[in-house]
Each structure stands twice: as structure tokens, then as C-alpha cells.
Amino acid sequence: MTQMVFNRYEKKYLLTEKQYEGLLEAMKDSMHEDMYGLTSICNIYYDTSSWLLIRRSIEKTDYKEKLRLRSYGIPSADSMVFLEIKKKVFGIVNKRRVSMPLKEACEFVKTGINPHGEQQIFQEIESFLRRYPLRPALYLAYDRTAYVCEKDPDFRLTIDHRIRYRTEDVRLEDGDEGKELLPGNMYLLETKNAGATPAWFAGILASLKIRPVRFSKYGSIYKNMTGGEKMFRSLIAAVSQE
């Protein structure tokens, strides 16, 4: 069992194929892939039957919180996965997570019974489960490549492709197929750092006309399911014209 805590600023950008290729070329001397390279990341997002958590999140409040279960690749019942609480407070992302076998993590969320007693992160998750009647609401997967800055290891970025989801068979062990959220020639860039975006990288973004967007994978899927397709299509069309 491993505990991890992350605090950072995150910004998101939607990229066309041309911008994606230009970015890789422009940053090749400054960034390198991390030790994992290309990875399929699979998630279960938990929510109430009325989708309370994601509705609160897209209301753009100063405080947002989510509970999700994450695996790297398709797990078996005994594979180690990560159960994590993700919070965003005034723009700062805080992620606290623990690793445990998949079957143990699912049982913890289902029953709310803390398997590790007094350890703080487990108590926080236990408290979260008491506050909300949760269910496995959404399966979300994507192919991610992570990069680290050569001179500043605190500056990282990820590029996600083939973002796909389903609201049935919401189990990590049931494969990673689903409906794709974005067109096949689009990518999602996320920068992750403790402070401001480095000037040299901001210059690359400006030269490629890559602009930040308000974009949540989970939020966009929920909006599409509840009649928000027009706004989503408008965002995709605007980026595609860059």
C-alpha cells in the first residue's frame, strides 16, 4: 500500500494534429518522455445517482472534489490500482491517493469500511464515502504520454489521445473500449507545475497559436449526455480552425 500527495497548477489545451506535431518538434530539446512512455490510463469516476459531484464541478465553484479509481492498463482483480480524491481549490489541484488491489478498492468504496484503520488518507476517503451515496458512474480511458522538463523536473506535461468512455459495464477489468470524446485528429495537452508556466514554453504555445481552454473530460461527457452538445461542438470547431 502506497500513499501519494500532489499539489500543483494545471492548465489544459486542445491541439489539432498540426499543433501536436509542431509542439513535439519545438520541445524536443527541452522535454523528454518520462520512464513510462505511452500508457493507457483507465478510470472509474464515482458519483451520486443525480450526478451531484460533476454538476457541482461544472458550476465553476472555487472548490471541487472527485473520487476516482485508476489503473494503468487493464487490471485483474489482484492488480494494484489507485484510489484517489482529487480536489481543486482556487485553481490549485490537490490529489491524494493510495494503491491497493482492485478487489479491495472496490469493496472499500462499496461498503465504506476502512481497511487500514488510522491512516489519514483512508480516513479522508472514508469520510468522503459517508458524505455521498456513490456509485460507479463513468468509465473513462485515454492513451497518455507524459513528458518531463530536462532542466526543471517540477515542470511536466501530458498529452492524451483517444479519450473514450462508457456509462455501462463501469468496471476497470472489462476492457478499455468506449465511445470517443474528441475527433481522432485532436489531442489534449495538460501542463502541471508548482508555479507559472516557464517563459520558453509559453513562447512555444504562442508561436503555435495554442490557447488554454476550460475543459474537463468528465464534465464534457456529462454535458454531452444532458444536452450540451452544441457548446462542446463549438469549442471543437474553434480549435480546429487554428
C-alpha positions in Angstrom: 0.0 0.0 0.0 1.4 3.3 -1.1 0.3 6.9 -0.2 1.0 9.8 -2.5 0.1 13.5 -2.4 0.3 16.0 -5.2 -0.2 19.8 -5.2 0.1 21.8 -8.5 -1.4 24.1 -11.0 -2.8 22.5 -14.1 -3.7 24.1 -17.5 -5.4 22.4 -20.4 -5.1 23.0 -24.2 -6.8 21.3 -27.1 -4.5 20.6 -30.0 -5.0 19.9 -33.7 -2.8 17.3 -35.4 -0.7 20.1 -36.9 -0.2 21.8 -33.5 0.6 18.5 -31.8 3.3 17.7 -34.4 4.7 21.3 -34.1 4.8 21.1 -30.3 6.7 17.8 -30.3 9.3 19.3 -32.7 9.6 22.6 -30.7 10.1 21.0 -27.3 12.3 18.0 -28.3 15.5 19.6 -26.9 13.8 20.6 -23.6 11.4 17.9 -22.7 11.7 14.1 -22.6 9.2 11.3 -22.1 9.1 10.0 -18.6 10.1 6.5 -17.6 6.6 5.1 -18.5 6.3 6.4 -22.1 2.9 5.9 -23.7 0.4 4.4 -21.2 -3.3 3.6 -21.3 -4.9 5.1 -18.3 -8.2 3.7 -17.1 -10.5 5.4 -14.6 -13.8 4.9 -12.8 -15.4 8.1 -11.6 -17.8 7.7 -8.7 -20.9 10.0 -8.4 -24.4 10.0 -6.9 -27.4 8.9 -8.9 -28.2 12.5 -9.6 -24.6 13.2 -10.7 -24.1 15.7 -7.9 -20.3 15.8 -7.9 -19.9 16.6 -11.6 -22.8 19.1 -11.6 -21.0 21.0 -8.8 -17.8 20.8 -10.6 -19.1 22.4 -13.8 -20.7 25.2 -11.9 -17.2 26.7 -11.7 -17.2 26.9 -7.9 -13.9 27.7 -6.1 -14.0 24.2 -4.5 -14.4 21.0 -6.5 -13.9 17.4 -5.4 -14.0 14.0 -7.1 -13.4 10.4 -6.2 -11.9 8.0 -8.8 -10.3 4.7 -9.2 -7.3 4.5 -11.6 -5.3 1.7 -13.2 -2.5 1.8 -15.8 -3.7 -0.7 -18.4 -6.5 -3.2 -17.9 -6.2 -4.8 -14.4 -7.2 -8.1 -12.9 -8.9 -8.4 -9.5 -5.5 -8.7 -7.8 -3.7 -5.9 -9.8 -2.6 -2.8 -7.8 -4.8 0.3 -8.6 -5.0 3.8 -7.2 -8.0 5.1 -5.3 -7.8 8.9 -5.1 -9.5 12.1 -4.0 -8.9 14.9 -6.4 -9.7 18.5 -5.2 -9.3 21.8 -6.9 -9.3 24.9 -4.6 -8.8 28.3 -6.1 -7.1 26.9 -9.1 -4.6 24.6 -7.2 -5.1 20.9 -7.8 -4.6 18.6 -4.8 -4.5 14.9 -5.4 -4.2 12.3 -2.6 -4.2 8.7 -3.5 -3.4 5.2 -2.2 -2.6 2.0 -4.0 -4.3 -1.3 -3.2 -5.6 -4.4 -5.0 -8.5 -3.7 -7.3 -10.9 -6.1 -5.4 -10.0 -4.4 -2.1 -10.5 -0.9 -3.5 -13.9 -1.8 -5.0 -15.0 -3.3 -1.7 -13.9 -0.2 0.2 -16.0 2.1 -2.0 -19.0 -0.3 -1.9 -19.1 -0.8 1.8 -17.4 2.3 3.2 -15.4 0.1 5.6 -11.9 1.4 6.1 -9.4 -1.5 5.5 -6.4 0.4 7.0 -7.6 2.0 10.3 -5.9 5.2 11.4 -4.0 6.1 8.2 -5.1 9.6 7.3 -5.8 9.2 3.6 -8.0 6.2 4.2 -9.9 8.2 6.8 -10.4 11.0 4.3 -11.8 8.6 1.7 -14.0 7.0 4.4 -15.3 10.5 5.3 -15.9 11.2 1.6 -17.9 7.9 1.3 -20.0 8.8 4.3 -21.0 12.2 2.8 -22.1 10.9 -0.6 -24.1 7.8 -1.7 -21.7 6.9 -4.5 -22.0 4.5 -7.4 -19.6 3.7 -10.3 -20.9 6.4 -12.7 -18.5 6.6 -15.6 -15.6 4.6 -17.2 -13.0 6.9 -18.8 -9.8 5.8 -20.6 -7.2 7.5 -22.7 -3.7 6.9 -24.2 -1.3 9.3 -22.4 2.4 10.2 -23.0 4.0 12.2 -20.1 7.0 14.5 -20.5 9.4 16.0 -18.0 11.5 19.2 -18.4 15.2 18.5 -18.7 16.2 21.5 -16.6 13.2 21.8 -14.3 11.8 18.4 -13.2 8.9 20.2 -11.5 7.5 21.2 -14.9 5.7 18.3 -16.5 3.1 17.9 -19.2 0.9 15.1 -20.5 -0.7 14.6 -23.9 -3.8 12.5 -24.1 -5.3 10.9 -27.2 -8.3 8.6 -27.9 -10.3 9.8 -24.9 -13.1 7.2 -24.6 -15.8 6.5 -22.2 -18.8 4.4 -21.3 -21.6 4.5 -18.7 -22.4 0.8 -18.8 -20.0 -2.0 -17.8 -18.3 0.5 -15.5 -15.6 -1.8 -14.3 -11.8 -1.5 -14.9 -11.4 -5.2 -15.7 -14.0 -5.1 -18.5 -11.6 -3.7 -21.1 -10.8 -0.2 -22.2 -13.1 0.4 -25.2 -15.7 3.1 -25.3 -17.2 6.0 -27.3 -14.5 8.5 -28.3 -15.0 12.1 -26.9 -12.8 14.0 -29.4 -12.2 13.7 -33.1 -9.3 11.3 -33.9 -7.1 14.2 -35.0 -7.3 16.1 -31.7 -5.2 15.8 -28.6 -5.5 17.2 -25.0 -2.4 18.8 -23.5 -2.1 19.4 -19.8 0.7 21.3 -18.2 1.5 20.6 -14.5 3.8 22.8 -12.4 4.1 24.4 -9.0 4.1 28.0 -10.3 3.8 29.9 -13.6 4.3 28.3 -17.0 8.0 28.7 -18.0 8.6 31.6 -20.4 10.2 29.4 -23.0 7.3 27.1 -23.1 4.8 29.9 -23.2 6.6 31.2 -26.3 6.2 27.8 -28.0 2.5 27.8 -27.3 2.1 31.4 -28.6 4.0 30.5 -31.8 1.7 27.6 -32.5 -1.4 29.5 -31.6 -2.2 27.0 -28.8 -4.5 28.6 -26.3 -5.7 27.4 -22.9 -9.3 26.1 -22.6 -11.7 25.2 -19.9 -12.0 21.5 -20.5 -12.9 18.7 -18.2 -13.1 15.2 -19.7 -15.8 14.1 -17.2 -17.6 17.4 -17.4 -17.7 17.4 -21.2 -19.1 13.9 -21.3 -21.8 14.8 -18.8 -22.7 17.9 -20.8 -23.0 15.8 -23.9 -25.2 13.3 -22.2 -27.5 16.1 -20.9 -28.0 18.3 -24.0 -24.8 20.3 -24.0 -23.5 19.0 -27.4 -23.8 22.4 -29.2 -21.4 24.2 -26.9 -19.0 21.3 -27.0 -19.1 21.2 -30.8 -18.5 24.9 -30.9 -15.3 24.5 -28.8 -14.0 21.7 -31.0 -14.8 23.7 -34.2 -13.0 26.8 -32.8 -9.8 24.8 -32.0 -9.9 23.0 -35.4 -9.8 26.4 -37.2 -6.4 27.3 -35.6 
